[in-house]
Amino acid sequence: MGHIFYLMGKSSSGKDTIYRKLLAREELGLKRVVPYTTRPIREGEEHGKEYFFIDEKEVEELSAKGAIIELRAYHTCHGIWKYMTVNDAVLQDESSDCLMIGTLEAYTKMCEYFGYEKIVPIMVVLDDGVRLQRALNRERKQEKPKYEELCRRFLADAQDFSEEKIKEAGIETFYENHDLHQCVNEIVAMIRSKRA
């Protein structure tokens, strides 16, 4: 049975960059699990790469099929945005390892669905001040920056990734992202050790 390596961390902790670098390591052979969302696509994103960008009608169709493993709805400054994991062909293939990116809450639901022995957590951490500056720099590059949403996400992360919730999820290993190259190498070493 393949593992599902589940990458998570607060916003702007570098998890998207780490995710891309891990997928680019061909020797790892990790399959990408693409989440679904109803939020608007950001500049530089591609449908089917970072997310499958869908509408409410498609959410209802997936739900009716029983294909949604977990779903989170966020009340943003721009309306309700939903994020979900769908039990698609990639997750049903037990012969290979997968890589996912998401929240602590979604990680817990994946563990409940597939079992804790199949899901391997990868918790990326970074100083809050560095994260906030990165988020601000990224948002400034958008055609229409959404600063209110940036602030909402930053504050929500403090609750969503509280020490208590991390402890409840049983996560004890953390990957500091002060040096991207070193952080990625530590994660690669852990993935290799799980396969040994």
Secondary structure, DSSP 8 states (H G I E B T S, - for coil): ---EEEEEESTTSSHHHHHHHHHH-GGG--EE---EE-S---TT--BTTTBEE--HHHHHHHHHTT-EEEEEEEEETTEEEEEEEE--HHHH-TTS-EEEEE-HHHHHHHHHHH-TTTEEEEEEE--HHHHHHHHHHHHHTSSS--HHHHHHHHHHHHHHT-HHHHHHTT---EEE-SSHHHHHHHHHHHHHHHH-
